[in-house]
């Protein structure tokens, strides 16, 4: 019984330490502030660039094997075209966060923070 309690304490402390470490995981937001304006989930790439300017980095994203939908048998109609994903990174500099904006089919799908800027 004492072993089980000890194991539970070790697991809890380890999990808390991992969650508190900077850069351990991306934190997700629903809005991104650019100067005095904000962009939010669902905005177009055009709107985001108009409000926030060009990103520090922009890259297409390919889905990994586990994210892909299973192939349909030949002769079956496709219900929807595949999502075109793109990630934009905004590095606001020292002391601020690095923001990663993910677009799907030219619409903002996800806003994440990823560590501190340089």
N, C-alpha and C positions, 0 to 999 in steps of 0.2 A: 504494500500500500504506500509506503514511504517513497518507493521508487517512482510510482505513478505521479505522486504529488510533485516530486523533484523534477520529473520529466515535463510536467505541465508548466512549472515555473520557468524552466529553461526555454521551452518553446515560446512562452509569452514574452519573456525578456528579449529573446532573439527576434521575434516578429516586431516588437516595438522598436528595437534598435535599427532594423532594416527600414521600417517605415519612416523613421525620423532622419535617416541619412540623406544628405542632399544629393539629388540626381538619381535616387534609387528608382523612382518611377515618375512618369509624366502625370502632372495634375491637370484635370480637365476643367475648362471654363465654358461659359455660354456666351460671353461677350469679350471683346478685345478693344481696349482704349487706345486711340491714336490721337494724341493732342487733346483737343476738346471734344472730339467725336468718338463714337463707338461703332464697331461692326459686330454683327451677331450671326449665329447659326442661321443658314438659309440665304445669306447675302451672296450676291454674285461676285466672281473674281474681279470684274470691272469695278464694282462698287468698293470692294476692299482696297484695290490698288489706287483708286481715286482718293479715298479717305486716308489711307496709311502710307501711300507711296510704294516704290518698288521694294520687294523683299530683299533681305541680305542674301538669301539663297533660295532657289526654286528648283525642284526636281520631280520628275514623274515617279510614281510609285507603282510597282508591279505587285500583284497579290501573290502571297506565298501559296504553296500547294494546299495547305489546310484551309485557306480562305476561299479557294475556288469552289464554284458550284460543281456538283457531279455532272459529267458529260451526259447528254441526252442521246438516246439511240438515233441512228441515222434515219432521216425522213421525218423527224419530229420538228415542228416549228419552234423556234426560239421565242420565249415569251417577252424578253426584254434584252436590249443590247448590254454588253458588259460595262460596268462603271469605269470611267476614265478618272483615275485618282492622281492628284498632284499635291505635293507638300511645299508650303512656303514657310521659310524661317525668317523671323524678325529678331535680330540681336540688337537690343537697345543700349548695349554698352555696359561698362563696369557698374556693378551695384544693382542692375535691373535684371529681370529674367529674360531668358531666350524663349520666344513664343513660336510654336509650331502650329500652323494653320493647315488643315487638310481639306482639300476640295474634292468633291465627287460630282462629275459632270458639270463643272463650272459653278457649283454652289458650295458655300462654306458648310462643311459637315462636322468638323471638330476643331476646337481650340485647346491647345495644351501648353503648359509651361515645362521647360526642360532645362533645369539648372540655371546658373547665373551667367550673365554676359561677360564679354572680355573687353 
